[in-house]
Amino acid sequence: MAAATFGNIVNSYGLKSNGMNAIDVVSGIPVRISNYKGNATVYVYCGKDNVSDILPHLQTAADSAGIRKPTAAGEAISFNFKSARLAVDHYGKIRDILIANAGLFNLDKCPYCFMGNCDVAGMYQSNSARRMHRQCYLNMRNSSMEMVSSGQGNYLTGILVALLFAIGMIALGSLCVIGGRMIFYILYLGFPLAIASGFRIGKGPYGAKGTFCHMTISVLAIFGYFYVMGVYWAYETNPKLNIIEHAMNFNKIWNIITSPVFMKNKDMILQTVLLVVGLLIALAANPTSRKSGQKNISQNDVFITPLVTPNTGFSGNDTYHAFEYQQSQGYTDQTASDSQTTWVDPYANAGSGDNEGKSE
């Protein structure tokens, strides 16, 4: 079955996975395997300037190995599989190709500090398997955790983006009803959650104040949607006035949307119920809760994998700000007053090796 492709590869090669992505390290090359409805796609980061140089070599090798040729995917090269039945075997061939062409991937630059001598592979911004420094990753992770815990963020941009999402949802919902005479249940159920997501996209802060902001905007947006419906009702009743003229008459529209005829209309009742349920869903899922923020930040812990055979011992079980193991391995914690972090590479004298991605 196609749905088993991702799981079969992960289990067969003992890869670290969170269910949506898995990571492997082949001759020091980080490899990401993504899961889309059970189907697997393999991504190897090359850097924007290197894709066109590396791709022909891998395509020739793939053709010789009898597997599907890779294609360019932004700053990465992607491999797909001809069939789920052959995926595990073909992934082994992809690994062999990477081992044979390892010299092409001389990308030893940490995405956080832009320096070399990387010691681990990990997921960068949740969509790219990259070489990096474990200390750099931890510094970013812990700094982000502090921001979530302290409720830091930008209310202005968060509110502005949430308002843009609200306007978009009002327009989309109105067009569906007015233009298509249709009610898409999922649209109304997801209305407030989309606004909450917009607040986070705009870097709005986590915590109770952030939740209050996006929930307030959602309630106002729901009122705005029904106001648009009221304007449409007014226009159908009196088409002699244009839409703008009707919209400017607040008292008249208010009387319409609070009238028994409007409120008892079965379509309006259904939309109201869906929007209220949507509010409850947004409150339950709440992308601005501190718990949600901390979970999003720590979800990449599981992917941290050593580039050489000795295991660093770092995993998703590490606790927030637990630096005892780091310090014993040559890492120095960055305190709030420090402007720089001292880092000693514990593998500076270790030879390069192929980490098979197997669980230790």
KAGIDA-V830636 format. One record per residue. N is the residue number from 1. RES is the residue in three letters. PHI is phi in whole degrees, -180 to 180 (NA if undefined). PSI is psi in degrees with one decimal (none if undefined). D_FIRST is the distance of its C-alpha to the first C-alpha in whole Angstrom. Layout:
n = <N N>
res = <RES RES>
phi = <PHI PHI>
psi = <PSI PSI>
d_first = <D_FIRST D_FIRST>
//
This chain:
n = <1 2 3 4 5 6 7 8 9 10 11 12 13 14 15 16 17 18 19 20 21 22 23 24 25 26 27 28 29 30 31 32 33 34 35 36 37 38 39 40 41 42 43 44 45 46 47 48 49 50 51 52 53 54 55 56 57 58 59 60 61 62 63 64 65 66 67 68 69 70 71 72 73 74 75 76 77 78 79 80 81 82 83 84 85 86 87 88 89 90 91 92 93 94 95 96 97 98 99 100 101 102 103 104 105 106 107 108 109 110 111 112 113 114 115 116 117 118 119 120 121 122 123 124 125 126 127 128 129 130 131 132 133 134 135 136 137 138 139 140 141 142 143 144 145 146 147 148 149 150 151 152 153 154 155 156 157 158 159 160 161 162 163 164 165 166 167 168 169 170 171 172 173 174 175 176 177 178 179 180 181 182 183 184 185 186 187 188 189 190 191 192 193 194 195 196 197 198 199 200 201 202 203 204 205 206 207 208 209 210 211 212 213 214 215 216 217 218 219 220 221 222 223 224 225 226 227 228 229 230 231 232 233 234 235 236 237 238 239 240 241 242 243 244 245 246 247 248 249 250 251 252 253 254 255 256 257 258 259 260 261 262 263 264 265 266 267 268 269 270 271 272 273 274 275 276 277 278 279 280 281 282 283 284 285 286 287 288 289 290 291 292 293 294 295 296 297 298 299 300 301 302 303 304 305 306 307 308 309 310 311 312 313 314 315 316 317 318 319 320 321 322 323 324 325 326 327 328 329 330 331 332 333 334 335 336 337 338 339 340 341 342 343 344 345 346 347 348 349 350 351 352 353 354 355 356 357 358 359 360>
res = <MET ALA ALA ALA THR PHE GLY ASN ILE VAL ASN SER TYR GLY LEU LYS SER ASN GLY MET ASN ALA ILE ASP VAL VAL SER GLY ILE PRO VAL ARG ILE SER ASN TYR LYS GLY ASN ALA THR VAL TYR VAL TYR CYS GLY LYS ASP ASN VAL SER ASP ILE LEU PRO HIS LEU GLN THR ALA ALA ASP SER ALA GLY ILE ARG LYS PRO THR ALA ALA GLY GLU ALA ILE SER PHE ASN PHE LYS SER ALA ARG LEU ALA VAL ASP HIS TYR GLY LYS ILE ARG ASP ILE LEU ILE ALA ASN ALA GLY LEU PHE ASN LEU ASP LYS CYS PRO TYR CYS PHE MET GLY ASN CYS ASP VAL ALA GLY MET TYR GLN SER ASN SER ALA ARG ARG MET HIS ARG GLN CYS TYR LEU ASN MET ARG ASN SER SER MET GLU MET VAL SER SER GLY GLN GLY ASN TYR LEU THR GLY ILE LEU VAL ALA LEU LEU PHE ALA ILE GLY MET ILE ALA LEU GLY SER LEU CYS VAL ILE GLY GLY ARG MET ILE PHE TYR ILE LEU TYR LEU GLY PHE PRO LEU ALA ILE ALA SER GLY PHE ARG ILE GLY LYS GLY PRO TYR GLY ALA LYS GLY THR PHE CYS HIS MET THR ILE SER VAL LEU ALA ILE PHE GLY TYR PHE TYR VAL MET GLY VAL TYR TRP ALA TYR GLU THR ASN PRO LYS LEU ASN ILE ILE GLU HIS ALA MET ASN PHE ASN LYS ILE TRP ASN ILE ILE THR SER PRO VAL PHE MET LYS ASN LYS ASP MET ILE LEU GLN THR VAL LEU LEU VAL VAL GLY LEU LEU ILE ALA LEU ALA ALA ASN PRO THR SER ARG LYS SER GLY GLN LYS ASN ILE SER GLN ASN ASP VAL PHE ILE THR PRO LEU VAL THR PRO ASN THR GLY PHE SER GLY ASN ASP THR TYR HIS ALA PHE GLU TYR GLN GLN SER GLN GLY TYR THR ASP GLN THR ALA SER ASP SER GLN THR THR TRP VAL ASP PRO TYR ALA ASN ALA GLY SER GLY ASP ASN GLU GLY LYS SER GLU>
phi = <NA -63 -65 -97 -57 -61 -61 -64 -67 -59 -70 -69 -107 60 -84 -80 -146 -112 98 -102 -139 -135 -130 -133 -127 -121 51 81 -98 -69 -128 -108 -113 -100 -114 -127 54 93 -81 -111 -130 -102 -121 -123 -69 -123 94 -55 -79 -106 -57 -66 -82 -83 -53 -58 -64 -72 -66 -64 -66 -66 -62 -67 -83 77 -117 -65 -67 -73 -131 -75 -140 68 -93 -126 -116 -116 -116 -115 -112 -68 -156 -66 -63 -99 -61 -63 -65 -70 -65 -60 -69 -63 -63 -62 -63 -66 -62 -68 -114 -59 -64 -76 -101 -95 -105 -92 -137 -68 -71 -94 -113 65 -106 -92 61 -68 -118 -139 -112 -161 -88 -104 54 64 -141 -148 -81 -134 -76 -160 -94 -59 -64 -64 -61 -65 -61 -63 -61 -71 -64 -66 -62 -63 -64 -65 -64 -89 74 -72 165 -116 -62 -61 -68 -61 -68 -62 -68 -62 -65 -63 -64 -63 -63 -63 -69 -63 -64 -65 -63 -66 -63 -63 -78 -76 -83 -103 54 -132 -119 -92 -54 -62 -65 -73 -65 -92 -52 -68 -66 -64 -66 -62 -65 -62 -62 -73 -60 -81 66 -65 -72 -80 107 -60 -67 -65 -62 -60 -62 -74 -70 -64 -64 -64 -64 -64 -67 -64 -61 -60 -64 -68 -64 -62 -62 -64 -62 -65 -61 -63 -66 -66 -74 -136 -71 -67 -95 -80 -58 -62 -63 -66 -64 -76 -92 -60 -60 -66 -67 -61 -64 -69 -75 -103 -78 -58 -62 -71 -71 -95 -64 -61 -69 -67 -62 -62 -65 -63 -61 -64 -69 -66 -61 -61 -62 -67 -64 -64 -72 -73 -72 30 -66 -101 -73 -62 -62 -64 -63 -66 -65 -62 -72 -84 -66 -88 -57 -63 -85 -61 -135 -65 -82 -120 -58 -60 -86 -73 82 -87 -151 -65 -81 -61 -91 -59 63 -92 -109 -58 -68 -57 -66 -70 -99 105 -97 -118 -67 -98 -84 -63 -94 -77 -103 -137 -118 -88 -131 -115 -73 -71 -114 -58 -103 -83 -79 -75 -154 -98 -82 -78 76 -76 -70 -80>
psi = <144.9 -33.0 -15.0 -4.7 -53.7 -50.2 -38.6 -41.4 -46.2 -47.9 -38.3 -33.1 4.5 43.2 154.8 128.8 150.8 12.0 -31.8 -30.4 155.8 157.1 141.3 156.6 119.0 111.3 40.6 2.7 117.3 136.3 131.3 132.7 118.6 152.9 119.7 102.3 36.9 -18.9 145.9 140.4 135.2 129.1 133.5 116.0 133.9 -23.9 140.8 -39.5 -11.6 -13.5 -48.3 -26.1 -37.5 -36.8 -48.1 -37.2 -43.5 -33.0 -41.5 -43.7 -39.3 -40.2 -42.2 -31.8 -6.8 26.9 168.3 135.9 140.3 163.0 162.8 140.2 79.6 -119.6 9.7 170.6 133.0 143.7 133.8 168.6 144.2 -36.0 155.6 -34.8 -33.1 0.2 -44.1 -45.2 -42.1 -30.5 -36.2 -37.7 -35.4 -41.8 -41.3 -39.9 -42.3 -39.7 -43.9 -25.8 24.2 -29.6 -20.4 -21.8 69.2 52.6 63.8 70.4 120.2 130.3 -10.8 -43.8 -8.5 21.6 165.7 -158.0 41.0 148.1 -13.2 165.9 148.4 174.8 125.6 122.0 30.0 11.3 7.3 123.6 120.3 156.1 141.5 173.6 134.1 -39.9 -40.6 -42.8 -45.3 -38.2 -45.5 -46.3 -47.8 -35.1 -41.5 -38.4 -40.0 -40.0 -41.1 -47.5 -36.7 -4.1 25.6 148.8 -178.1 103.0 -40.1 -54.1 -35.7 -45.7 -40.7 -45.4 -39.4 -39.6 -38.3 -42.0 -39.4 -45.0 -41.7 -41.9 -38.1 -44.9 -44.3 -45.1 -40.8 -42.5 -38.4 -42.6 -47.8 -47.2 -41.3 -5.9 38.8 151.1 113.4 107.7 -45.9 -29.8 -45.6 -36.4 -35.1 -2.6 -59.6 -33.3 -35.9 -40.0 -41.8 -40.5 -38.2 -37.5 -40.1 -38.0 -33.7 10.5 29.0 151.6 155.5 165.7 -179.3 -38.3 -39.0 -42.0 -43.0 -40.7 -53.5 -28.6 -38.3 -43.3 -37.8 -43.2 -43.3 -37.2 -37.5 -42.8 -42.5 -38.6 -47.2 -29.1 -42.3 -41.9 -38.7 -39.9 -40.8 -41.9 -43.1 -40.7 -41.3 -33.2 -38.1 79.3 -3.7 -29.8 143.9 172.9 -43.2 -43.1 -40.8 -42.9 -30.7 -15.6 80.1 -45.1 -41.2 -44.5 -38.2 -42.0 -34.4 -49.9 -13.5 3.5 150.2 -36.3 -43.7 -46.6 -26.8 0.2 131.1 -34.4 -40.0 -38.9 -44.8 -45.5 -38.1 -45.2 -44.7 -40.8 -38.3 -42.7 -38.5 -38.6 -41.3 -37.8 -44.2 -36.2 -36.2 -46.8 -40.1 84.5 -6.6 5.0 149.9 -38.6 -43.6 -42.7 -43.8 -37.2 -43.2 -37.5 -42.5 -6.0 -20.5 -2.5 -39.4 -22.1 -15.1 119.1 132.4 145.8 -17.8 170.2 -44.2 134.1 134.8 -15.2 1.1 132.6 -178.6 -9.9 -11.9 138.5 158.5 127.0 24.6 98.6 7.6 -45.8 -38.9 -48.7 -34.3 -20.3 5.9 6.8 145.8 128.0 149.0 117.1 171.3 -26.2 -9.5 146.7 -13.2 159.8 129.2 130.2 129.6 122.1 113.8 -12.2 23.4 -32.4 5.7 146.9 161.0 150.9 167.7 109.0 119.5 -0.2 8.2 148.1 133.7 none>
d_first = <0 4 5 6 7 10 11 10 13 15 15 16 19 20 20 22 20 21 17 18 19 19 22 23 26 27 30 31 29 27 23 21 18 17 14 13 11 9 9 12 15 18 22 25 28 31 33 34 37 35 32 34 35 32 29 31 31 27 26 29 27 23 25 26 23 21 19 18 22 22 24 26 25 29 30 27 25 21 19 15 13 13 9 6 7 11 11 13 15 16 16 19 20 21 23 25 26 27 29 30 31 32 35 34 33 37 36 37 38 38 37 39 42 42 43 42 41 38 37 34 30 29 28 30 30 27 25 27 27 30 33 35 38 37 41 40 37 38 41 39 37 40 42 40 40 44 43 41 43 46 45 46 45 46 47 48 45 43 45 45 41 41 43 42 38 40 42 39 37 41 41 37 38 41 40 37 40 43 41 38 39 36 35 32 31 29 32 34 32 31 35 36 33 33 37 37 34 37 39 37 36 40 40 42 43 41 43 45 46 43 42 45 45 42 42 46 44 42 44 47 44 43 47 47 44 46 49 48 47 51 52 50 51 55 54 53 56 59 57 61 60 57 54 56 59 57 55 58 60 58 60 59 56 56 58 55 52 54 55 54 53 51 49 49 47 44 42 44 43 39 39 41 39 36 38 39 36 35 38 37 33 35 37 34 32 35 34 37 38 39 36 33 35 35 31 31 33 32 28 28 30 27 26 30 29 32 33 34 34 36 34 36 35 34 31 30 33 36 38 39 43 42 44 45 43 43 47 46 44 47 45 48 47 48 51 52 55 54 53 51 49 50 47 47 44 44 42 45 46 42 41 37 34 31 29 26 24 24 26 29>
//
